Amino acid sequence: MQVLTRPPQIQPGYEPPSPTRLTHARRRGPSPVMFISAGVTLIIILAAAVFFAVLPHIRTHAADAVNMNCNLIVPPDPLTAQGLATPYQLVGVNNGPCHEANPNQAAFVQAAVIDPATGQTSVYDPLVIDQGTQPAAAPVMPKLPQGAIVGIWFGFNGNNLTLQNNQGSLQQGNCVNGVNDSIFGQFAYCNAPAFFQAANQAIQAGKLTVPALGMGKDGKPCPSVRDFSIVDQDQSDNVTTTYLVAANGQTAQMDAANAAAMQNTQAQVNGSDNRLLDVAVDGALGCTPMMAPDLANPGNMATALPLNELQAAAQQAAPLALVPAGDPMVLLNNNPNLGKVNAYRLGVDQPAAQNLDMASTTTYCQNLVAIAPQRLALDMNLTQNRPSPDAAAANNLFTFLAQRFATTFGANGLNCQGLLKMDSPVTVQRDANGVAISAKINGAQGGNNGGGGNDGATTPNCTVNGTAMAKCTGTTMINEQPCNFNFADNTVAITCNAANGQGGDAGKNG
């Protein structure tokens, strides 16, 4: 077994310690995006009961019964067509077996391919099976263009996934699992920098066009994976890969042929920031992620982690969310480590930080609080009737995002609460099973009476100099003066405090 460090090349003769010594401060929890101005405290109560996909790595109640730390055997020549079509093998080490059919242990692989001559990109999701077993259906052999450059990314629904060498596969694939005996956790990559370099050159040459983010149903630009309304304590992690699981536990690629031929199957999905955006949030906002042809499913398009990062890099407006030093996946012995920050960033095409101040978690938290809560409040009417990505975590998409934000903000996340010396603007209420069923948000108002409807549907929302004011209530700046908004009796009252000895009246807006 080998664990690769940055740069993306194995050091000859390097053998890491047993996986039990590989450190990673992990947990996954909520990471919402919601906050509003101070001054008015309002309550958002939601109670929908629609569910949709599973993000197993957010669950904890089933984790005690299974081994949450697994190894993934990388096949020889992983960057070739044959290597892509050879199943990866999941294996447990020391703490019990690992099974791909178990949603809490499932590992996922996603590859992207670019033809440097044309700029054409495509996606291929290699299969993962249990060690010593056979796939339920043979993987599709991808057809790669001559000179193709392949990048591979990994996701995991457990805690720590260690890439395991097989006949030199890690060196052949330029694989990176972490640094200095400290793995990232759920994330790893092979040859990602080479893929992104080729893709960025194709973009600059006009061979590859990155689509605009578009406008959402809320009137705002659609978010990307580097938008502070989307990120959590460990952004840009995991993939959008989906597998089919047969009743006997064997797995197969998710494609039209397998879906038609196999009976009694279940979809196995990766609990992923990328999937949350591409499926749940984009679906609620009417947005469309960047996609490319799926080499395993001819005639169909697919989303992918690297495509999300390319679109974010090209289209996301400032401030950009980049992996911060406090991200649990980039801590080394529970301390910030610049080398690990940059090793992770390298795998998702983010600029390297020259020092830890350039990856400041405090600054990250400030942007999170300034941006995420307003978007969450603005989008509440679009998300509260959408199914939760994890029925064990929340009862709808809105409460899922709210509990996700609260966890990220708290001491077990990025500790924004301690860094900013302020309480979380989001308080989540849970039922007896720990499922988030409502949220109380300082400065925002809205909710429903148990059916998903907005109890203040006749109350307007305001936009002031580009700042969204949910239900025209809260505080924002006008002409460099703090102004308080309050809606009552079909009138928006605006009161602005005097600044530098000069008073001002911003008037009224209805």
KAHUMO-V667793 format. One record per backbone hydrogen bond with DSSP energy under -1.0 kcal/mol. NH is the residue of the N-H (numbers start at 1). CO is the residue of the C=O. If there is no record, write none. Layout:
nh->NH co->CO
nh->NH co->CO
//
This chain:
nh->9 co->7
nh->14 co->11
nh->21 co->18
nh->26 co->24
nh->42 co->441
nh->44 co->439
nh->52 co->388
nh->58 co->55
nh->59 co->56
nh->66 co->63
nh->70 co->160
nh->71 co->91
nh->72 co->162
nh->73 co->89
nh->74 co->164
nh->80 co->77
nh->84 co->80
nh->85 co->81
nh->88 co->127
nh->89 co->73
nh->90 co->129
nh->91 co->71
nh->95 co->93
nh->102 co->99
nh->105 co->102
nh->106 co->102
nh->108 co->155
nh->110 co->153
nh->111 co->124
nh->112 co->151
nh->113 co->122
nh->114 co->149
nh->115 co->120
nh->119 co->115
nh->122 co->113
nh->123 co->293
nh->124 co->111
nh->129 co->88
nh->131 co->90
nh->133 co->130
nh->136 co->251
nh->148 co->145
nh->149 co->114
nh->151 co->112
nh->152 co->190
nh->153 co->110
nh->154 co->188
nh->155 co->108
nh->157 co->106
nh->159 co->68
nh->160 co->68
nh->161 co->185
nh->162 co->70
nh->164 co->72
nh->172 co->168
nh->173 co->169
nh->175 co->170
nh->176 co->189
nh->177 co->4
nh->178 co->4
nh->179 co->182
nh->182 co->179
nh->184 co->177
nh->189 co->176
nh->190 co->152
nh->191 co->174
nh->195 co->191
nh->196 co->192
nh->197 co->193
nh->198 co->194
nh->199 co->195
nh->200 co->196
nh->201 co->197
nh->202 co->198
nh->203 co->199
nh->204 co->200
nh->205 co->201
nh->206 co->203
nh->207 co->202
nh->208 co->202
nh->216 co->220
nh->217 co->285
nh->219 co->216
nh->222 co->214
nh->227 co->224
nh->230 co->227
nh->231 co->227
nh->243 co->268
nh->244 co->252
nh->245 co->266
nh->246 co->250
nh->249 co->246
nh->252 co->244
nh->255 co->253
nh->259 co->255
nh->260 co->256
nh->261 co->257
nh->262 co->258
nh->266 co->245
nh->268 co->243
nh->272 co->270
nh->276 co->272
nh->277 co->273
nh->278 co->274
nh->279 co->275
nh->281 co->276
nh->282 co->277
nh->284 co->280
nh->285 co->281
nh->286 co->282
nh->287 co->282
nh->292 co->302
nh->294 co->300
nh->295 co->123
nh->300 co->297
nh->302 co->292
nh->308 co->304
nh->309 co->305
nh->310 co->306
nh->311 co->307
nh->312 co->308
nh->313 co->309
nh->314 co->310
nh->315 co->311
nh->316 co->312
nh->321 co->226
nh->325 co->359
nh->327 co->324
nh->330 co->327
nh->332 co->335
nh->335 co->332
nh->341 co->337
nh->342 co->338
nh->343 co->339
nh->344 co->340
nh->345 co->341
nh->346 co->342
nh->348 co->345
nh->350 co->345
nh->359 co->356
nh->360 co->357
nh->364 co->360
nh->365 co->361
nh->366 co->362
nh->367 co->363
nh->368 co->364
nh->369 co->365
nh->370 co->366
nh->371 co->367
nh->372 co->368
nh->375 co->371
nh->376 co->372
nh->377 co->373
nh->378 co->374
nh->379 co->375
nh->380 co->377
nh->382 co->379
nh->383 co->379
nh->384 co->380
nh->386 co->383
nh->388 co->50
nh->393 co->390
nh->394 co->390
nh->395 co->436
nh->397 co->386
nh->400 co->396
nh->401 co->397
nh->402 co->398
nh->403 co->399
nh->404 co->400
nh->405 co->31
nh->405 co->401
nh->406 co->402
nh->407 co->403
nh->408 co->404
nh->409 co->405
nh->410 co->406
nh->413 co->410
nh->414 co->408
nh->415 co->410
nh->417 co->409
nh->419 co->415
nh->420 co->416
nh->422 co->417
nh->427 co->440
nh->429 co->438
nh->431 co->435
nh->434 co->431
nh->436 co->393
nh->437 co->429
nh->438 co->429
nh->439 co->44
nh->440 co->427
nh->442 co->425
nh->443 co->40
nh->444 co->441
nh->446 co->43
nh->448 co->45
nh->455 co->447
nh->457 co->454
nh->459 co->456
nh->462 co->469
nh->464 co->467
nh->467 co->464
nh->469 co->462
nh->472 co->469
nh->473 co->470
nh->474 co->485
nh->476 co->483
nh->478 co->481
nh->481 co->478
nh->483 co->476
nh->484 co->495
nh->485 co->474
nh->486 co->493
nh->488 co->491
nh->491 co->488
nh->493 co->486
nh->495 co->484
nh->497 co->482
nh->499 co->502
nh->502 co->499
//
